[in-house]
Amino acid sequence: MDGSVDNPDEAGGGTVLDRGVAAGAAMVCAIGVLGGCTFSSGGGSVESADTAVSTVTASSDSPSPSPSTAVSASRSPSPVPVTGPDQKLVTMAVTGGYAGVHQELILRGDGTVHTSDKGQPVVRRTSAAQFKELRTLLGDPALAEVPSFTMNMGAADMFQYTLHLNGRTVITDRSSDDHPALDRLIQALSDLLPE
């Protein structure tokens, strides 16, 4: 033997290719570890780009849920809290259609439903179970994902539903099937409107 090593791996050095793969793997690990870090110098801060992390870690055939979908799927609806008997939990106005409908509904914190149909007021009290169900529908986290305006602008003579709930206004004609939580709420409230 001349003292040379036939298998470089036995000498502990590895091939150039093996060392390159190991160095690349170490860089990927470093990017993954540092991907969420920020660096602050003086008055500003520089944040690392998340694209390297998502490129390295994305290896699933099925799409992962968006953050908002994951939040909705993980939280079950709970009844919205009531702060007092005069609290307006939700208001809904239904207008339009062939007959020129104009109905309004207010659900208050004491469980009463104030409705009007073309100005004729009616006050009814919900049962305890019905009031809890309505508050649970109002507490559905999926309602936060509903856009403020969903209307089919090409359609004529549709009903327009204007809801004030959870500090926001939602206007829809229910032409989209993309928001089942909103549809369930509108249906439950519509059942309380005068015939």
C-alpha positions in Angstrom: 0.0 0.0 0.0 1.2 3.5 -0.8 -0.6 5.2 2.2 -3.4 6.7 0.2 -7.0 6.2 1.2 -9.2 4.6 -1.5 -12.4 5.6 0.3 -12.3 9.3 1.3 -15.2 8.9 3.7 -13.1 6.5 5.8 -10.5 9.3 6.2 -13.2 11.6 7.7 -13.0 14.2 4.9 -15.9 13.0 2.7 -16.3 13.9 -0.9 -16.7 17.5 -2.1 -20.2 16.7 -3.1 -21.0 15.3 0.4 -19.6 18.3 2.1 -21.6 20.6 -0.3 -24.8 18.8 0.5 -24.1 19.1 4.2 -23.3 22.8 3.9 -26.5 23.3 2.0 -28.5 21.4 4.6 -26.9 23.5 7.3 -27.8 26.7 5.5 -31.5 25.6 5.1 -31.6 24.9 8.8 -30.1 28.3 9.6 -32.6 30.0 7.4 -35.5 28.1 9.0 -34.2 29.0 12.5 -33.6 32.6 11.7 -36.6 33.1 9.4 -38.7 34.7 12.1 -35.9 36.9 13.6 -35.6 40.6 13.3 -32.6 42.8 13.4 -32.8 46.3 14.9 -30.1 48.9 14.4 -30.5 52.4 15.5 -34.0 53.7 14.7 -35.2 51.2 12.2 -35.6 47.4 12.0 -35.0 45.0 9.2 -37.1 41.8 9.1 -36.1 38.7 7.3 -38.2 37.5 4.4 -40.5 34.6 5.0 -40.3 33.4 1.4 -37.2 31.3 2.0 -38.9 29.6 5.0 -42.1 28.8 3.2 -40.2 27.6 0.1 -38.1 25.2 2.3 -40.9 23.9 4.5 -43.7 23.6 1.9 -43.8 20.0 1.0 -47.5 19.0 1.3 -49.7 18.0 -1.6 -52.8 19.4 0.0 -53.2 23.1 0.6 -52.8 24.2 4.2 -55.7 26.2 5.6 -55.3 30.0 5.7 -54.8 31.6 9.1 -58.3 32.9 9.2 -59.8 29.5 8.2 -57.7 27.8 10.9 -59.0 30.2 13.5 -62.6 29.7 12.5 -62.3 25.9 12.4 -60.6 25.7 15.8 -63.1 27.9 17.7 -66.7 26.9 18.1 -69.3 29.7 18.4 -70.3 30.9 21.8 -73.1 33.2 22.6 -72.3 36.9 22.5 -72.4 38.6 25.9 -75.2 40.8 26.9 -74.3 44.0 28.7 -77.8 45.2 29.4 -81.5 44.9 28.5 -81.4 47.9 26.0 -78.3 46.6 24.2 -78.9 46.1 20.5 -77.3 42.8 19.7 -78.2 43.0 16.0 -80.3 45.0 13.7 -81.5 43.9 10.3 -83.3 45.7 7.5 -84.8 43.8 4.6 -85.6 45.9 1.6 -86.4 45.4 -2.1 -88.0 42.5 -4.0 -90.8 42.8 -6.5 -93.2 44.1 -3.8 -90.9 46.8 -2.4 -90.5 45.1 1.0 -89.3 47.2 3.9 -88.9 45.2 7.1 -86.8 46.0 10.2 -85.7 43.9 13.2 -83.8 44.7 16.4 -82.8 42.0 18.8 -82.2 43.5 22.3 -80.3 42.3 25.3 -83.5 41.5 27.2 -84.5 38.9 24.5 -87.1 41.1 22.9 -87.4 41.4 19.2 -88.7 44.7 17.8 -89.9 44.4 14.3 -91.7 46.6 11.8 -93.2 46.0 8.4 -93.7 49.3 6.5 -93.8 51.2 9.8 -96.1 48.9 11.8 -94.2 48.0 15.0 -94.4 44.7 16.8 -92.6 43.6 20.0 -92.2 40.0 20.8 -90.1 38.1 23.4 -88.0 35.1 22.4 -87.8 32.0 24.4 -84.6 31.4 26.5 -83.5 28.7 24.0 -84.2 30.8 21.0 -82.4 33.8 22.5 -79.3 31.7 23.3 -79.4 30.2 19.7 -79.5 33.7 18.2 -76.6 34.9 20.5 -74.6 31.8 19.5 -75.2 32.6 15.8 -74.0 36.1 16.4 -70.9 34.7 18.2 -69.8 32.6 15.2 -66.2 33.6 14.5 -66.8 33.0 10.8 -68.9 36.2 10.7 -65.7 38.2 11.1 -64.6 36.9 7.7 -67.8 38.1 5.9 -67.1 41.1 3.6 -69.0 44.2 4.4 -70.6 44.2 0.9 -71.6 41.1 -1.1 -74.2 42.0 -3.8 -74.8 40.6 -7.3 -74.9 43.9 -9.1 -76.3 42.3 -12.2 -79.4 40.9 -10.5 -82.7 42.8 -10.3 -85.4 42.7 -7.7 -83.3 40.9 -5.1 -83.9 41.4 -1.4 -81.1 43.5 0.3 -80.2 42.6 3.9 -78.4 45.3 5.9 -77.2 44.0 9.3 -75.5 45.9 12.1 -73.7 43.4 14.3 -70.5 43.2 16.3 -69.6 46.8 15.6 -69.9 46.6 11.8 -72.3 46.8 9.0 -72.8 44.0 6.4 -74.9 44.4 3.3 -75.8 41.4 1.2 -78.4 40.0 -1.2 -77.6 36.4 -0.2 -76.6 35.6 -3.7 -73.2 34.1 -2.6 -72.9 30.7 -1.0 -69.5 31.6 0.5 -70.7 32.6 3.9 -72.9 29.9 5.6 -72.6 31.5 9.0 -74.2 34.7 7.7 -76.9 32.8 5.9 -77.8 30.9 9.1 -78.0 34.2 11.0 -80.2 35.9 8.4 -82.5 32.9 8.2 -83.0 32.8 12.0 -83.7 36.5 12.1 -86.0 36.3 9.1 -88.1 33.7 10.9 -88.8 36.4 13.5 -90.1 39.0 10.9 -93.8 39.6 10.4 -95.4 37.5 7.7 
